[in-house]
């Protein structure tokens, strides 16, 4: 993984005002979660947030880039790490716009 665990810990610390935030290894990098919803990725020491209507409204000047080759463009939210209150607002807005994850099906016998 190209992202250091120290960077992930720093991002989680800056975003902690949003509530329950976590990161899990995914796609060779990290998925960024808020209250159980995948709202972005951490790739190459950069925080990406899904470009939902609410997140875009609160962060209109955001650069958009692909977190990895073949992925859809997302908001580059790393500049918000210096503005934790605004970061929290963008995270909460993205969370509100995204659907709940589908429940996992249990294997039948």
MMTF fields as JSON, N, C-alpha, C and O atoms, coordinates in Angstrom:
{
  "mmtfVersion": "1.0.0",
  "mmtfProducer": "UNKNOWN",
  "numBonds": 435,
  "numAtoms": 436,
  "numGroups": 109,
  "numChains": 1,
  "numModels": 1,
  "chainsPerModel": [1],
  "groupsPerChain": [109],
  "chainIdList": ["A"],
  "bondAtomList": [4, 2, 8, 6, 12, 10, 16, 14, 20, 18, 24, 22, 28, 26, 32, 30, 36, 34, 40, 38, 44, 42, 48, 46, 52, 50, 56, 54, 60, 58, 64, 62, 68, 66, 72, 70, 76, 74, 80, 78, 84, 82, 88, 86, 92, 90, 96, 94, 100, 98, 104, 102, 108, 106, 112, 110, 116, 114, 120, 118, 124, 122, 128, 126, 132, 130, 136, 134, 140, 138, 144, 142, 148, 146, 152, 150, 156, 154, 160, 158, 164, 162, 168, 166, 172, 170, 176, 174, 180, 178, 184, 182, 188, 186, 192, 190, 196, 194, 200, 198, 204, 202, 208, 206, 212, 210, 216, 214, 220, 218, 224, 222, 228, 226, 232, 230, 236, 234, 240, 238, 244, 242, 248, 246, 252, 250, 256, 254, 260, 258, 264, 262, 268, 266, 272, 270, 276, 274, 280, 278, 284, 282, 288, 286, 292, 290, 296, 294, 300, 298, 304, 302, 308, 306, 312, 310, 316, 314, 320, 318, 324, 322, 328, 326, 332, 330, 336, 334, 340, 338, 344, 342, 348, 346, 352, 350, 356, 354, 360, 358, 364, 362, 368, 366, 372, 370, 376, 374, 380, 378, 384, 382, 388, 386, 392, 390, 396, 394, 400, 398, 404, 402, 408, 406, 412, 410, 416, 414, 420, 418, 424, 422, 428, 426, 432, 430],
  "bondOrderList": [1, 1, 1, 1, 1, 1, 1, 1, 1, 1, 1, 1, 1, 1, 1, 1, 1, 1, 1, 1, 1, 1, 1, 1, 1, 1, 1, 1, 1, 1, 1, 1, 1, 1, 1, 1, 1, 1, 1, 1, 1, 1, 1, 1, 1, 1, 1, 1, 1, 1, 1, 1, 1, 1, 1, 1, 1, 1, 1, 1, 1, 1, 1, 1, 1, 1, 1, 1, 1, 1, 1, 1, 1, 1, 1, 1, 1, 1, 1, 1, 1, 1, 1, 1, 1, 1, 1, 1, 1, 1, 1, 1, 1, 1, 1, 1, 1, 1, 1, 1, 1, 1, 1, 1, 1, 1, 1, 1],
  "groupList": [{"groupName": "UNK", "atomNameList": ["N", "CA", "C", "O"], "elementList": ["N", "C", "C", "O"], "formalChargeList": [0, 0, 0, 0], "bondAtomList": [1, 0, 2, 1, 3, 2], "bondOrderList": [1, 1, 2], "singleLetterCode": "X", "chemCompType": "L-PEPTIDE LINKING"}],
  "groupTypeList": [0, 0, 0, 0, 0, 0, 0, 0, 0, 0, 0, 0, 0, 0, 0, 0, 0, 0, 0, 0, 0, 0, 0, 0, 0, 0, 0, 0, 0, 0, 0, 0, 0, 0, 0, 0, 0, 0, 0, 0, 0, 0, 0, 0, 0, 0, 0, 0, 0, 0, 0, 0, 0, 0, 0, 0, 0, 0, 0, 0, 0, 0, 0, 0, 0, 0, 0, 0, 0, 0, 0, 0, 0, 0, 0, 0, 0, 0, 0, 0, 0, 0, 0, 0, 0, 0, 0, 0, 0, 0, 0, 0, 0, 0, 0, 0, 0, 0, 0, 0, 0, 0, 0, 0, 0, 0, 0, 0, 0],
  "groupIdList": [1, 2, 3, 4, 5, 6, 7, 8, 9, 10, 11, 12, 13, 14, 15, 16, 17, 18, 19, 20, 21, 22, 23, 24, 25, 26, 27, 28, 29, 30, 31, 32, 33, 34, 35, 36, 37, 38, 39, 40, 41, 42, 43, 44, 45, 46, 47, 48, 49, 50, 51, 52, 53, 54, 55, 56, 57, 58, 59, 60, 61, 62, 63, 64, 65, 66, 67, 68, 69, 70, 71, 72, 73, 74, 75, 76, 77, 78, 79, 80, 81, 82, 83, 84, 85, 86, 87, 88, 89, 90, 91, 92, 93, 94, 95, 96, 97, 98, 99, 100, 101, 102, 103, 104, 105, 106, 107, 108, 109],
  "secStructList": [7, 7, 1, 7, 2, 2, 2, 2, 2, 2, 2, 2, 2, 2, 2, 4, 4, 4, 1, 1, 3, 3, 3, 3, 3, 3, 6, 6, 3, 3, 3, 3, 3, 3, 6, 6, 3, 3, 3, 3, 3, 3, 3, 6, 6, 3, 3, 3, 3, 7, 7, 7, 2, 2, 2, 2, 2, 2, 7, 6, 6, 7, 7, 3, 3, 3, 1, 1, 6, 6, 7, 7, 3, 3, 3, 3, 7, 4, 4, 4, 4, 4, 7, 2, 2, 2, 2, 2, 2, 2, 2, 2, 2, 2, 2, 2, 2, 1, 7, 7, 7, 7, 7, 7, 7, 7, 7, 7, 7],
  "xCoordList": [0.836, 0.0, 0.879, 1.876, 0.486, 1.283, 0.973, 1.764, -0.172, -0.551, 0.016, -0.119, 0.642, 1.21, 0.113, -0.859, 0.272, -0.704, -0.753, -1.801, 0.363, 0.387, -0.534, -1.202, -0.574, -1.468, -2.916, -3.744, -3.228, -4.591, -5.002, -6.106, -4.13, -4.434, -4.653, -5.542, -3.852, -4.007, -5.361, -6.058, -5.731, -7.012, -8.161, -9.105, -8.091, -9.144, -9.235, -10.33, -8.098, -8.096, -8.753, -9.559, -8.411, -8.975, -10.485, -11.218, -10.942, -12.351, -13.169, -14.376, -12.54, -13.212, -14.404, -15.279, -14.464, -15.601, -16.901, -17.982, -16.803, -17.995, -18.703, -19.866, -18.016, -18.587, -17.728, -16.5, -18.379, -17.659, -17.056, -17.77, -15.746, -15.033, -14.015, -13.447, -13.795, -12.844, -12.271, -12.784, -11.211, -10.585, -10.285, -9.821, -10.555, -10.274, -9.504, -9.756, -8.564, -7.841, -8.801, -9.61, -8.697, -9.517, -8.753, -8.052, -8.891, -8.322, -6.821, -6.31, -6.126, -4.7, -4.413, -3.249, -5.441, -5.307, -6.281, -6.344, -7.046, -7.982, -9.329, -9.402, -10.396, -11.728, -11.961, -11.517, -12.649, -12.92, -14.409, -15.237, -14.753, -16.127, -16.566, -15.781, -17.847, -18.482, -19.789, -20.653, -19.927, -21.127, -21.543, -22.721, -20.584, -20.86, -21.002, -21.114, -21.002, -21.107, -19.742, -18.985, -19.436, -18.211, -18.429, -19.246, -17.703, -17.889, -16.679, -16.71, -15.62, -14.454, -13.333, -13.516, -12.175, -10.981, -9.782, -9.763, -8.799, -7.511, -6.498, -6.192, -5.986, -5.054, -3.852, -4.004, -2.672, -1.442, -1.392, -1.057, -1.728, -1.706, -2.644, -2.41, -3.7, -4.672, -6.069, -6.429, -6.86, -8.244, -9.147, -9.123, -9.941, -10.936, -12.311, -12.503, -13.276, -14.65, -15.567, -15.364, -16.583, -17.523, -18.19, -18.557, -18.343, -18.895, -20.425, -21.081, -20.979, -22.431, -22.872, -22.046, -24.165, -24.693, -24.318, -23.866, -24.508, -24.209, -22.73, -22.356, -21.881, -20.436, -19.941, -19.108, -20.447, -20.052, -20.52, -19.824, -21.698, -22.225, -21.367, -21.179, -20.847, -20.033, -18.566, -17.826, -18.148, -16.742, -16.683, -16.14, -17.25, -17.349, -16.009, -15.897, -15.005, -13.699, -12.83, -11.669, -13.394, -12.616, -12.098, -12.799, -10.868, -10.288, -10.903, -11.208, -11.087, -11.584, -10.494, -9.817, -10.343, -9.331, -9.736, -10.556, -9.154, -9.395, -8.434, -7.225, -8.958, -8.065, -7.122, -6.04, -7.527, -6.683, -7.134, -8.255, -6.307, -6.659, -7.979, -8.181, -8.856, -10.135, -11.26, -12.418, -10.952, -11.981, -12.623, -12.019, -13.86, -14.548, -13.876, -13.314, -13.941, -13.376, -14.109, -15.326, -13.353, -13.891, -13.316, -12.398, -13.875, -13.375, -12.062, -11.979, -11.051, -9.782, -9.965, -9.951, -10.138, -10.471, -9.272, -9.441, -8.085, -6.888, -6.721, -6.286, -7.044, -6.919, -7.78, -7.472, -8.846, -9.721, -9.131, -9.685, -8.026, -7.409, -6.92, -6.74, -6.702, -6.314, -7.529, -7.387, -8.722, -9.985, -10.911, -11.882, -10.625, -11.398, -12.905, -13.668, -13.356, -14.797, -15.457, -16.55, -14.794, -15.33, -15.243, -16.15, -14.168, -14.029, -15.188, -15.796, -15.493, -16.592, -17.912, -18.716, -18.145, -19.379, -19.49, -20.566, -18.393, -18.396, -18.638, -19.398, -18.001, -18.194, -19.658, -20.249, -20.232, -21.635, -22.578, -23.567, -22.28, -23.121, -23.052, -24.077, -21.858, -21.717, -22.463, -23.146, -22.333, -23.009, -24.523, -25.191, -25.061, -26.508, -27.028, -28.174, -26.204, -26.631, -26.521, -27.145, -25.75, -25.498, -26.478, -26.891, -26.849, -27.77, -27.072, -25.846, -27.879, -27.325, -26.776, -27.303, -25.721, -25.196, -26.236, -27.009, -26.243, -27.174, -26.773, -25.585, -27.746, -27.397, -26.813, -27.218, -25.873, -25.249, -26.216, -26.909, -26.242, -27.081, -26.363, -25.154, -27.121, -26.516, -26.595, -27.54, -25.602, -25.569, -26.577, -26.591, -27.408, -28.399, -27.779, -26.71, -28.463, -27.945, -28.44, -28.102],
  "yCoordList": [-1.186, 0.0, 1.247, 1.331, 2.19, 3.398, 4.409, 5.318, 4.255, 5.177, 4.688, 3.513, 5.58, 5.182, 5.143, 5.895, 4.266, 4.155, 5.466, 5.824, 6.17, 7.46, 8.477, 9.25, 8.48, 9.375, 9.011, 9.892, 7.724, 7.276, 7.709, 8.219, 7.51, 7.901, 9.412, 9.855, 10.2, 11.657, 12.066, 12.908, 11.47, 11.786, 11.415, 12.19, 10.245, 9.826, 10.773, 11.063, 11.251, 12.189, 13.511, 14.062, 14.015, 15.28, 15.163, 16.139, 13.977, 13.762, 13.276, 13.068, 13.096, 12.488, 13.291, 12.728, 14.577, 15.388, 14.99, 15.367, 14.226, 13.782, 12.646, 12.36, 12.002, 10.838, 9.622, 9.692, 8.512, 7.258, 7.228, 7.042, 7.412, 7.32, 6.191, 5.946, 5.515, 4.413, 4.25, 4.801, 3.488, 3.173, 1.685, 1.123, 1.05, -0.376, -0.582, 0.093, -1.519, -1.81, -2.254, -3.161, -1.602, -1.918, -1.529, -0.518, -2.32, -1.985, -1.679, -0.927, -2.242, -1.969, -0.673, -0.32, 0.041, 1.286, 1.209, 0.176, 2.273, 2.267, 2.835, 3.813, 2.211, 2.767, 3.657, 3.335, 4.766, 5.721, 5.664, 5.928, 5.322, 5.083, 6.073, 6.491, 6.433, 7.238, 6.54, 6.346, 6.169, 5.468, 4.332, 4.189, 3.535, 2.346, 2.539, 1.552, 3.766, 4.018, 4.355, 5.133, 3.756, 4.095, 5.455, 5.587, 6.46, 7.803, 8.287, 9.374, 7.498, 7.917, 6.903, 5.788, 7.311, 6.473, 7.285, 8.511, 6.593, 7.205, 6.462, 5.295, 7.151, 6.553, 7.475, 8.687, 6.894, 7.672, 8.874, 9.982, 8.653, 9.695, 10.863, 11.983, 10.609, 11.631, 11.162, 10.008, 12.065, 11.763, 12.149, 13.286, 11.194, 11.408, 11.178, 10.224, 12.051, 11.923, 11.846, 12.547, 10.984, 10.847, 12.195, 12.922, 12.521, 13.834, 13.858, 13.927, 13.802, 13.88, 15.332, 16.245, 15.535, 16.896, 17.758, 18.892, 17.22, 17.984, 18.281, 19.399, 17.29, 17.501, 18.534, 19.378, 18.467, 19.433, 20.845, 21.82, 20.953, 22.271, 22.92, 24.137, 22.108, 22.642, 22.824, 23.525, 22.195, 22.247, 22.443, 21.602, 23.572, 23.773, 23.952, 23.683, 24.4, 24.626, 23.371, 23.427, 22.251, 21.003, 20.576, 20.639, 20.148, 19.503, 18.118, 17.514, 17.615, 16.252, 15.435, 15.893, 14.211, 13.321, 11.879, 11.593, 11.0, 9.576, 9.033, 9.243, 8.335, 7.817, 6.725, 6.536, 6.009, 4.972, 4.794, 5.178, 4.231, 4.101, 3.344, 2.261, 3.934, 3.312, 3.705, 3.378, 4.391, 4.808, 6.108, 6.89, 6.33, 7.592, 8.71, 8.482, 9.909, 11.064, 11.306, 11.145, 11.689, 12.033, 13.383, 13.907, 13.931, 15.204, 14.955, 14.063, 15.733, 15.657, 16.495, 17.725, 15.819, 16.502, 16.746, 17.239, 16.423, 16.635, 18.087, 18.306, 19.106, 20.489, 20.783, 21.696, 20.022, 20.245, 19.73, 19.987, 19.014, 18.509, 19.654, 19.479, 20.825, 22.017, 22.767, 23.72, 22.333, 22.944, 21.841, 21.488, 21.289, 20.139, 20.362, 19.434, 21.562, 21.813, 21.701, 21.15, 22.222, 22.137, 20.696, 20.23, 19.998, 18.591, 17.785, 16.979, 18.002, 17.296, 17.593, 16.683, 18.836, 19.207, 18.485, 18.008, 18.403, 17.715, 16.222, 15.613, 15.632, 14.211, 13.929, 12.979, 14.745, 14.55, 14.739, 14.018, 15.7, 15.923, 14.731, 14.297, 14.205, 13.031, 11.846, 11.112, 11.66, 10.555, 10.669, 9.674, 11.868, 12.071, 11.774, 11.355, 11.985, 11.783, 10.33, 9.952, 9.526, 8.157, 7.174, 7.359, 6.127, 5.135, 4.256, 4.151, 3.634, 2.69, 1.493, 1.134, 0.865, -0.324, -1.445, -1.579, -2.236, -3.358, -4.42, -4.7, -5.014, -6.057, -7.281, -7.633, -7.893, -9.074, -10.248, -10.43, -11.028, -12.214, -13.327, -13.512, -14.058, -15.199, -16.41, -16.572, -17.238, -18.449, -19.45, -19.758, -19.943, -20.951, -22.334, -22.564, -23.237, -24.615, -25.433, -26.612],
  "zCoordList": [0.0, 0.0, 0.0, 0.717, -0.809, -0.927, 0.173, 0.421, 0.83, 1.89, 3.216, 3.56, 3.95, 5.243, 6.294, 6.218, 7.271, 8.354, 9.152, 9.69, 9.228, 9.914, 9.253, 9.939, 7.932, 7.211, 7.493, 7.726, 7.473, 7.756, 9.158, 9.352, 10.126, 11.51, 11.624, 12.352, 10.914, 10.94, 10.348, 10.915, 9.208, 8.576, 9.509, 9.664, 10.128, 11.058, 12.25, 12.733, 12.72, 13.845, 13.436, 14.185, 12.257, 11.785, 11.541, 11.7, 11.159, 10.842, 12.036, 11.911, 13.168, 14.323, 14.828, 15.484, 14.545, 14.958, 14.271, 14.722, 13.177, 12.452, 13.168, 12.884, 14.088, 14.768, 14.497, 14.544, 14.214, 13.994, 12.59, 11.605, 12.506, 11.234, 11.341, 12.405, 10.226, 10.224, 8.823, 7.849, 8.752, 7.467, 7.451, 8.443, 6.313, 6.153, 4.861, 3.863, 4.884, 3.65, 2.542, 2.733, 1.383, 0.212, -1.043, -1.064, -2.069, -3.376, -3.309, -4.139, -2.352, -2.203, -1.475, -1.286, -1.065, -0.302, 0.868, 1.534, 1.142, 2.26, 1.847, 1.103, 2.339, 2.229, 3.44, 4.542, 3.245, 4.326, 4.64, 3.768, 5.874, 6.281, 7.356, 8.207, 7.289, 8.349, 8.707, 7.852, 9.963, 10.451, 9.521, 9.193, 9.104, 8.318, 6.823, 6.095, 6.335, 4.898, 4.325, 4.904, 3.174, 2.456, 1.807, 0.897, 2.271, 1.71, 0.93, 0.352, 0.904, 0.147, 0.245, 0.735, -0.23, -0.233, 0.232, 0.122, 0.746, 1.045, 0.182, 0.426, -0.823, -1.78, -1.962, -2.116, -1.944, -2.13, -1.196, -1.618, 0.075, 1.114, 0.802, 1.256, 0.032, -0.345, 0.038, -0.195, 0.629, 0.981, -0.176, -0.646, -0.628, -1.674, -1.064, -0.31, -1.386, -0.908, -2.121, -3.113, -2.029, -3.138, -3.429, -2.506, -4.695, -5.067, -5.023, -6.063, -3.833, -3.683, -3.818, -3.799, -3.953, -4.11, -2.901, -3.059, -1.702, -0.493, -0.336, 0.018, -0.596, -0.469, -1.479, -1.149, -2.696, -3.728, -3.38, -3.662, -2.769, -2.393, -1.306, -1.306, -0.38, 0.708, 0.331, 1.022, -0.76, -1.18, -2.701, -3.417, -3.196, -4.648, -5.355, -6.552, -4.629, -5.256, -5.303, -5.708, -4.891, -4.817, -6.179, -7.189, -6.17, -7.349, -7.434, -6.406, -8.622, -8.812, -9.478, -10.399, -8.986, -9.548, -9.283, -8.411, -10.04, -9.873, -8.807, -8.909, -7.782, -6.736, -7.231, -6.675, -8.271, -8.867, -10.313, -10.647, -11.172, -12.588, -12.784, -12.234, -13.569, -13.866, -12.925, -13.186, -11.849, -10.889, -11.345, -12.08, -10.899, -11.181, -10.395, -9.324, -10.937, -10.235, -8.923, -8.833, -7.921, -6.609, -6.19, -6.82, -5.119, -4.595, -3.86, -3.016, -4.175, -3.447, -2.186, -2.24, -1.053, 0.196, 1.094, 2.21, 0.654, 1.473, 1.919, 3.05, 1.089, 1.575, 2.807, 3.573, 2.999, 4.151, 5.461, 6.53, 5.392, 6.627, 7.502, 8.707, 6.907, 7.668, 8.21, 8.976, 7.81, 8.252, 8.774, 8.103, 9.964, 10.443, 10.518, 10.248, 10.875, 10.953, 9.581, 9.451, 8.577, 7.216, 6.701, 6.012, 7.029, 6.66, 7.23, 6.525, 8.508, 9.162, 8.448, 8.245, 8.07, 7.375, 6.031, 5.672, 5.293, 3.992, 4.189, 3.435, 5.193, 5.477, 5.825, 5.311, 6.687, 7.075, 5.888, 5.764, 5.018, 3.841, 2.891, 2.365, 2.669, 1.808, 2.409, 1.696, 3.714, 4.396, 4.215, 3.933, 4.375, 4.271, 2.863, 2.703, 1.857, 0.468, 0.006, -0.985, 0.697, 0.249, 0.887, 2.032, 0.145, 0.706, 1.746, 1.775, 2.589, 3.554, 2.802, 1.749, 3.323, 2.65, 2.663, 3.612, 1.609, 1.532, 2.552, 2.713, 3.243, 4.206, 3.486, 2.379, 4.142, 3.553, 3.647, 4.647, 2.589, 2.586, 3.335, 3.194, 4.125, 4.823, 3.916, 3.144, 4.023, 3.195, 3.744, 4.936, 2.856, 3.238, 3.259, 2.695, 3.911, 3.97, 2.838, 2.735]
}
